[in-house]
């Protein structure tokens, strides 16, 4: 019996949070997980880079959202993430 990688690694109905999702390996990981059916949430510090990464993923038909997440400042008087991750959880 032969199985394709898509059937072995089916992520339909699953959600993935990709930190560092605006550049480098982040969007590449998001693309791979999205190709296997996962909804992805990109999180990073720079809104313009997140919007660009989101646009690329959306053009490929990948269900993606993004949120500005200044993680480095949390616990040091920083502000919490701007967008609500609950939206991703609720729809997964």
Order of alpha helices (4+ residues) and beta strands (2+ residues): alpha-beta-alpha-beta-alpha-beta-alpha
